[in-house]
Amino acid sequence: MELKETQIDSALVYEGNFIKVSKDKARMPDGSVSSREYIKHPGAVTVLALLDNGKLIMERQFRYAPQQEFVELPAGKIDHGEDILLTAKRELLEETGYVASEWTHVTTVWPCIGYSDERIEYFLARGLVHQGSQLDEGEFLEVFELSVADAIDWVRLGKITDSKTIVGLFWLEKLQQGWKK
Protein backbone atom coordinates (compact mmCIF):
# COMPACT_ATOMS: atom_id res chain seq x y z
CA MET A 1 0.00 0.00 0.00
CA GLU A 2 1.32 3.46 -0.95
CA LEU A 3 1.38 5.85 2.04
CA LYS A 4 3.37 8.79 0.67
CA GLU A 5 1.79 12.24 0.74
CA THR A 6 2.94 14.62 -2.03
CA GLN A 7 3.32 18.37 -1.58
CA ILE A 8 1.19 20.41 -3.99
CA ASP A 9 2.08 23.85 -2.65
CA SER A 10 3.59 25.42 0.45
CA ALA A 11 3.20 28.71 2.29
CA LEU A 12 5.59 30.05 4.93
CA VAL A 13 3.39 31.13 7.85
CA TYR A 14 6.13 32.26 10.25
CA GLU A 15 9.91 32.51 10.23
CA GLY A 16 11.73 33.08 13.51
CA ASN A 17 15.36 32.94 14.58
CA PHE A 18 15.59 29.19 14.15
CA ILE A 19 12.15 27.73 13.41
CA LYS A 20 9.84 28.12 10.46
CA VAL A 21 6.15 27.26 10.35
CA SER A 22 4.69 26.14 7.04
CA LYS A 23 1.24 25.26 5.78
CA ASP A 24 1.10 22.97 2.78
CA LYS A 25 -1.50 21.40 0.56
CA ALA A 26 -0.70 17.74 0.02
CA ARG A 27 -2.12 14.99 -2.16
CA MET A 28 -3.04 11.95 -0.09
CA PRO A 29 -2.44 8.36 -1.23
CA ASP A 30 -6.10 8.08 -2.29
CA GLY A 31 -5.85 11.23 -4.46
CA SER A 32 -7.67 13.59 -2.09
CA VAL A 33 -6.09 16.87 -0.95
CA SER A 34 -5.46 17.85 2.66
CA SER A 35 -3.60 20.59 4.51
CA ARG A 36 -0.48 20.01 6.60
CA GLU A 37 0.92 22.49 9.12
CA TYR A 38 4.41 21.82 10.44
CA ILE A 39 7.51 23.28 12.04
CA LYS A 40 10.88 23.19 10.26
CA HIS A 41 13.60 22.82 12.91
CA PRO A 42 17.37 22.60 12.35
CA GLY A 43 17.72 19.62 14.69
CA ALA A 44 19.47 19.23 18.01
CA VAL A 45 21.99 17.14 19.89
CA THR A 46 21.78 15.64 23.37
CA VAL A 47 24.90 14.57 25.26
CA LEU A 48 25.14 11.70 27.71
CA ALA A 49 28.20 13.08 29.50
CA LEU A 50 29.52 10.27 31.70
CA LEU A 51 32.18 11.12 34.27
CA ASP A 52 34.92 8.66 35.30
CA ASN A 53 33.05 8.20 38.61
CA GLY A 54 30.06 6.83 36.66
CA LYS A 55 27.87 9.88 37.23
CA LEU A 56 26.19 11.95 34.56
CA ILE A 57 26.53 15.67 34.04
CA MET A 58 23.00 17.06 34.32
CA GLU A 59 21.46 20.52 34.10
CA ARG A 60 18.59 22.30 35.77
CA GLN A 61 17.11 25.20 33.89
CA PHE A 62 13.95 27.22 33.47
CA ARG A 63 12.09 26.65 30.20
CA TYR A 64 9.98 29.58 29.10
CA ALA A 65 7.18 27.89 27.11
CA PRO A 66 6.00 25.57 29.95
CA GLN A 67 7.01 28.16 32.59
CA GLN A 68 8.90 25.77 34.84
CA GLU A 69 12.31 24.35 35.70
CA PHE A 70 13.45 21.04 34.20
CA VAL A 71 16.27 18.61 34.90
CA GLU A 72 17.89 17.75 31.57
CA LEU A 73 20.87 16.28 29.82
CA PRO A 74 23.09 18.86 28.08
CA ALA A 75 21.65 19.62 24.64
CA GLY A 76 21.46 22.26 21.98
CA LYS A 77 20.46 23.29 18.49
CA ILE A 78 22.47 22.33 15.41
CA ASP A 79 23.62 25.45 13.60
CA HIS A 80 23.00 25.56 9.84
CA GLY A 81 25.54 23.35 8.06
CA GLU A 82 27.26 22.35 11.31
CA ASP A 83 28.56 18.81 11.78
CA ILE A 84 26.53 17.10 14.52
CA LEU A 85 29.60 15.96 16.46
CA LEU A 86 30.92 19.54 16.47
CA THR A 87 27.52 20.67 17.76
CA ALA A 88 27.70 18.11 20.59
CA LYS A 89 31.22 19.21 21.53
CA ARG A 90 30.27 22.89 21.40
CA GLU A 91 27.13 22.45 23.50
CA LEU A 92 28.87 20.31 26.14
CA LEU A 93 31.61 22.92 26.59
CA GLU A 94 29.27 25.94 26.49
CA GLU A 95 26.73 24.57 28.93
CA THR A 96 28.81 22.48 31.32
CA GLY A 97 32.42 23.54 30.87
CA TYR A 98 33.49 19.98 30.02
CA VAL A 99 35.36 18.59 27.04
CA ALA A 100 35.46 14.87 26.25
CA SER A 101 38.18 12.73 24.68
CA GLU A 102 35.81 9.94 23.58
CA TRP A 103 32.61 10.42 21.57
CA THR A 104 30.14 7.80 20.37
CA HIS A 105 26.99 8.48 18.34
CA VAL A 106 24.19 6.57 20.08
CA THR A 107 21.03 7.13 18.03
CA THR A 108 18.76 9.57 16.20
CA VAL A 109 15.28 10.28 17.54
CA TRP A 110 12.40 12.22 15.92
CA PRO A 111 10.51 13.65 18.94
CA CYS A 112 7.49 15.33 17.32
CA ILE A 113 6.80 13.63 13.96
CA GLY A 114 3.19 14.80 13.82
CA TYR A 115 4.09 18.47 13.46
CA SER A 116 7.87 18.93 13.21
CA ASP A 117 10.88 17.69 11.26
CA GLU A 118 13.14 18.11 14.32
CA ARG A 119 15.58 15.29 14.95
CA ILE A 120 17.75 14.80 18.02
CA GLU A 121 21.19 13.22 17.67
CA TYR A 122 22.39 11.48 20.85
CA PHE A 123 26.06 11.19 21.76
CA LEU A 124 27.84 9.44 24.62
CA ALA A 125 30.79 11.49 25.86
CA ARG A 126 33.54 10.01 28.06
CA GLY A 127 36.97 11.07 29.24
CA LEU A 128 35.59 14.33 30.57
CA VAL A 129 37.82 17.19 31.71
CA HIS A 130 36.40 20.41 33.16
CA GLN A 131 37.63 23.60 31.46
CA GLY A 132 35.02 26.13 32.63
CA SER A 133 31.57 26.92 31.26
CA GLN A 134 30.99 29.36 28.45
CA LEU A 135 27.24 29.93 28.60
CA ASP A 136 25.58 31.79 25.74
CA GLU A 137 24.27 35.27 26.53
CA GLY A 138 20.87 34.95 28.18
CA GLU A 139 21.45 31.30 29.15
CA PHE A 140 21.16 30.43 32.83
CA LEU A 141 21.44 26.91 34.21
CA GLU A 142 22.76 24.87 37.11
CA VAL A 143 25.15 22.01 36.32
CA PHE A 144 25.38 19.03 38.68
CA GLU A 145 26.34 15.35 38.86
CA LEU A 146 23.77 12.58 39.19
CA SER A 147 24.19 8.81 39.18
CA VAL A 148 22.50 6.95 36.35
CA ALA A 149 20.46 4.94 38.88
CA ASP A 150 19.25 8.13 40.56
CA ALA A 151 18.43 9.70 37.19
CA ILE A 152 16.32 6.67 36.24
CA ASP A 153 14.63 6.86 39.64
CA TRP A 154 13.96 10.60 39.10
CA VAL A 155 12.10 9.66 35.91
CA ARG A 156 9.93 7.23 37.90
CA LEU A 157 9.32 9.88 40.57
CA GLY A 158 8.41 12.57 38.03
CA LYS A 159 11.45 14.74 38.85
CA ILE A 160 12.73 14.26 35.28
CA THR A 161 9.95 14.77 32.74
CA ASP A 162 11.83 16.12 29.72
CA SER A 163 11.35 13.62 26.89
CA LYS A 164 14.80 14.02 25.29
CA THR A 165 16.38 13.32 28.68
CA ILE A 166 14.16 10.29 29.33
CA VAL A 167 15.05 8.84 25.91
CA GLY A 168 18.75 9.47 26.53
CA LEU A 169 18.62 7.82 29.95
CA PHE A 170 16.81 4.82 28.45
CA TRP A 171 19.57 4.42 25.86
CA LEU A 172 22.35 4.84 28.40
CA GLU A 173 20.81 2.27 30.73
CA LYS A 174 20.50 -0.21 27.86
CA LEU A 175 24.06 0.43 26.63
CA GLN A 176 25.35 -0.17 30.14
CA GLN A 177 23.44 -3.47 30.14
CA GLY A 178 25.32 -4.54 27.02
CA TRP A 179 22.95 -3.54 24.23
CA LYS A 180 24.64 -3.29 20.88
CA LYS A 181 23.47 -0.70 18.40
Secondary structure by P-SEA (a helix, b strand, c coil): cccbbbbcccccccccccbbbbbbbbbccccccbbbbbbbccccccccccccccccbbbbbbbccccbbbbbcccccccccccaaaaaaaaaaacccccccccccccccccccccccbbbbbbbbcccccccccccccbbbbbbcccaaaaaaaaaacccccaaaaaaaaaaaaaaacccc
